[in-house]
Amino acid sequence: MLNRTRLLAVARKEITQLRRDARSLYLAFLLPALLVVLFGYAISWDVDDIRMAVLDEDGSARSRALLDAFRSSGYFTITRTLERPADIDRLLDRGTVSVALVIPPDFAETLDAGGTAAVQAIVDGSDANTATIALGYAGAIVQSFAGTVRLDGAPARLPIEPRTRVWYNEELTSRNMIVPGLVAVIMMIIAAMLTSLTIAREWERGTMEQLAATPIGRAEVVLGKLLPYVGIGLVDIAIVSLIGVFLFDVPFRGSVALLMLLSLAFVIGASGLGMFISAVARSQLLATQIAMIATFLPAFLLSGFMYAIDVMPAPLRVITYVIPARYFLVVTRGIFLKGVGPDVLRVQGLLMIVFAVVGITAATRVFRKEID
């Protein structure tokens, strides 16, 4: 049975140590805000303002109309007009442009004759993601241009007029997808790193003997030390969420209460993992290093934040099921962008509760008060 008096005494002791350790306070409150601002501005999957060179060997009204279609798309910026094909290699090698568009000399003549005119797009494939998106944009622009002109130059009426709507992220900006994901990634790292110092600090400072001489149980020590960091974690989530909404203009369509409730389960689990690491390592430096490796790389790479889980190899997809940031990522994006409720997020919530129970149980079983 847990004794509330002893439990709160351990919590007060941990709060006192935190107040005396300015570095931990900076890590607890300033680092999450700094990381979300840094990553929010630095990470972007939007591909626009693609620098393009043009070799227009036709020089006709038709070719100029095609170039105008590229300019007005908002995705391409024509920075170079070339005179000979040999210039393309030099520009792509130096990274001056990402795409080179070559319009053949018989472009207008072929169109007027009712044939199929070929337009060549040479893309720098060293950045595969940008190259793929640039090719998709170029193909869509050329297809749209081909469908809106007739042989006599008059606009053509397409038999089908597509009308598309985008839900949840109407502007298709990657920031709206990145910032809610950063909440999960950053809090996984911060919560585990902070609590990974707690028990190890007792061993390094020689205060574990005082705990060993008291009747406090292992569970009371673990939970008592955990309570302040759970509160800090919830405050950090609120700070990071406010930065996302007011600084990055990320929409928030869901329930604040639901976000904080599910965040509580996630923070308890991440803090329990940190406590487990701290109990095993008994060294603050080693515990910090293990916590960074155990949280940063899995949360960043295997949670679905950077790469879609569906396209990962089968062994990695299996590993993602034990990454708690995977489930909290679904929670933050669902609440921020879609405004979903418990009926949609109940599975993720249940799995995060299981993770919290496992983390605290493992930390309690590993922790030993006995002095060697």
N, C-alpha and C positions, 0 to 999 in steps of 0.2 A: 504494500500500500504506500502511495506517495504521501509524504507529509508536506502540507502546503507551506508551513512556516519555514522548513528547511529549503524547500524549493525556491521560495521568494528570496531567502537569504543568499542563495547562490546567484540568483538573478541580480540582486543589488550589488553583490561583490563584482560581478562581471561588468555592470554598468559603471561602477567606480573605476575599474581598470580601464575601461574605454575612455572615460573622461580624462584620465591621466595620460592616455596615449594619443597624442595629436595625429600621428601618422595613420592610426586605424580609423580615426574620425574622418580624415581627408579621404581615405580609401572608401569609407562607407558612404559618404554623401557627395563628394565632389567628383570622384572617378566615374560613377554611372552617368552623371550629367555630361561630363567631358567626353566620354566615349560615344554617347548617342549623338552629340553634336558633331564630333569628328567623323564617325562612320556615316551619319546621316548626310553630310555634305560630300564625303569622299566616295562612298559606294553609290554607283548608279548603273542601272542596266538600260537606261534610255540611250538610244543611238540616233542622234540627230546632228545636224551641221556636218554632214559627211563631205570632206574635201574631195572635189572631183576635178580631173583634167579632161578636156574635150579636144578631140581631133576630128574636126568637121571637114571632111574631104569633099562634101557636096556643096555646102554654102548656099543652099536653096532656101526658099521660104518654108518648105516642109521641114527641113532640118532645124531651122531656127525656131519653128513652132514646137518641135520636140524638146529642144533645149529650154525653151520657156516653160514647158511642162515640168521639167526637172527643177528649175529655179522656183517655181510657184508651189512645189510640193512641200517646202519647208524642211526637207530632209537633206537636201544636197546643196552645197555651195560650190559653184564653179570658180576655182581659184586660178586655173591655168588654161590658156588656149594654145594648143600645140600646132606646129607646122609640119612635123614629120613623125612617123611611128617610133623612130629611135629614141625620142625624148621620153617615151612612156617608161622604159626600163629605168632610166636615171631617176625619175620622180618616185616611182614605186620603191626602188632600192633605198632611197634616202628617207622614205616615209613622208614626203612632202604632200602626197595625196593618197587617198585610200582606194579610189576608183578612177579608172580611165575609160571614157566613153568614146568609141570610134564609130563614126557615121561614114559609110562607104560613099564613093563618088557618084554612084548610080542610085542613091536612096530615093530621091523624088521621082526619077525616071521610072524606077521599078514600081512605085506606088501608082503612078499615073497609068502605067500599063496593066494594072490590075494584079501584079505579082506580089510576092512576099519579100519585103525588104529586110535584110539582116542588119542588126545593130549589135556591135560587140561591146561588152562590158568586161573590162579586165580589172580584177579585184585583188588587193593585197590580202592573201590568206594567212599571214602570220598571226593575225587575230581572228580566229575562226568564228567567234560569235559576231563580231562586227561585220565580217565578210558575208556571213550567211544573211544577216539582216539587210545589209546593203544590196545584196543580190535580190532579195525579196522585194525591197522598195523599188529597185530599178525595173524589175519585171512587171510589177503592178503599174508603174507609170507608163511604160511602153505599151502594155496591154490596154490601159485606159486611153492612151493617145490613139492607138490603132482603131479603137471602137468608136471614136468620135469624129472621124473624118471619112468622107467619101471620095470617090475619084474626082469629082468636080470641086472638091474643097469645102463643100457645105457640111454642116454638122450632121451626123447620122443619129437616128433614133434607135436606141438599143431595145431589143425585144423584151428584155428583163431589166428592171431598175432595182438594184439591191438597196435596201435600207436597213442598216445595222444599228444596233443599240448595245452599249457596253454597260453592264451593271456593276455596282460596287466600286469600281475605279474608272469613272467615266473618262477621265483625261488620259488614262493608260500611262500614268507616271509611276516609275519604279519606286519613287520615294514613299508613296502610299503603301507599298508592299514591304519596303525595307524597314521603315521605322517601327511598325508593330513587331516585326521579327526581331529587331534589335532589343526590344524589351525582354524577350525570352532569352536571347543569347547573353546579354550583358548581366542579367540577374542570375543566370546560372553560374557565371564566372564569379561575380562579386559575392554572392551568398556563400558559395563553397570556399572561396579564398578567406573570407573573414572568419568563418567558424573553424577553418583548418588551423588557425593560430591559437585557439582557446586552450585546449588541453596541453598542447605542446608548450605553450607559454608557462603553464604551471610547472612542468618538468624543468624547463630551462631556468626559471627564476627560483627554483627550490621551494616553492610554496605547496607542492603536492604533499609534503609531509604533514602540513596543517590539515589538509582535506582528509588524509589517511587517518588522522587522530580523531576525527569527528564521526558521529554515527550516521552521517549522510550516506544514502545508498547511491549505487551507480546510476540508476535511472534519474534520481533527483539531481545529481551533478550534471548529467547530459541535458536534461530538460531545462534545468535552471540556467545553464549557460546558453541554451538555445533561445530562450524567450527574448532577450534583448535584440538578438540578431534577426529574429522573425519580424519584430517591430520595425527595425531599420530597413529590412527588405521591403516591407509594405510601403514605407515612406519613399524609398527609392523608386519603386514602381510608379507611385503617384507622381513623383518629380519627372521621371522619364516620360511618362504618358503626357503630362502637361507640356513638356518641351516639344513632343511630337505634334500635339494639337495646335499649339500657339506659335511655335517657331517654324515648323515644317508644313503647317496647314493640313495635317492628316485628318480625315474625317473620323469622328467618333460617334457611332450610331447605336451602340449597345447600352447595356446596363452597367453603371459604375459599381453597384453592389455585387453583381455577378463577377465582374472582373476582379474585384478585391477578394471575393470568396475563393475563387479558383487560384488566384495568386497566392493566397495563404497556403493552400495545399502544396503548390509548387515551391514556395520559399522554404517551407518546413522540410520538404524532401531534399532540396539543394543544400540547406544548412545541415541536415542530418548526414549527407555525404561528406561535407567538410569536417564534421565532428568525427566521423569514422576515420578519415584520413589523419586527423590530428591525434587520435588515440593510437593509431598504428605507428605513425612516424616519430612522435615524441621530440621532434626538432622543428622549429618554426620555418627554417630555411627549406628543409626537405619537404615539410608539409605544404608549403606554398608552391614548390615546384611540382609536386604530385597533383595538387589541386588544379594548377594551371593546365597540366597535360590532360587530366581526367575530365575537365569541363570545357576548356576553350576549343580544342580541336573537334571533339564530338559535337558540341553545340553549334559550332560554326559550319562544319562540313557535313554532318550526318543528320541534322535536324530538318532538312528541307529548306534552310534559310538561303544558302548559296546555290544549291543544286537540287533539282526535283528528285524526290525519292524514287519515283517511278522509273527513272532512267538509270538508276544505279545498278551495278551488278547484283545478282541475287544474294551473295554472302553479305554484302554491305546493307542490303535492304533488311535482312534478318537482324543485323546489329542495331539498326535504327529503332527497333521496337523497345530496346532498353535505354534509349536516350530520352530522358524526361523533357528536354527542350523541344523534342518533336511534338509532343502533345500540347505544351504551353504555346507553341508557335501557332497551332491551329486555333487555340483559344483567343490569343491576342488579335490575330487577323480576322477571326470570325466576329469578335465583339466590336473591334474598331471599324471594319469596313462593311460588314454585312448586318451587324446588329442582331446576331442570332442569340437564342436563349438556351436555357438548360436542356431543352428537348433535343438540341443538336449537339451540345457539348457534354452531355452526361457521360459518354464513354471516356473522353479525355479527362474529365474531372475524376472519375473513378480510378483511372490508371495513375493519375498523379497522387491520389490519396494512398494507393497501394505503394507507390514509390516512397512517400513520406513515412509510412509505417515501416517499410523495409529499411530505410536509411536510419531511422531512430533506433530500431531494434538492433541493427548491426553495430551502431556506435556504442550502444549500451553493453552489448555482449563483449565487444573487444576491449572496452575501457576497464582498466584495473587500478584500484586505489593502492594496492600493496606496493611497498617499497622493496626493490630488490636488495 
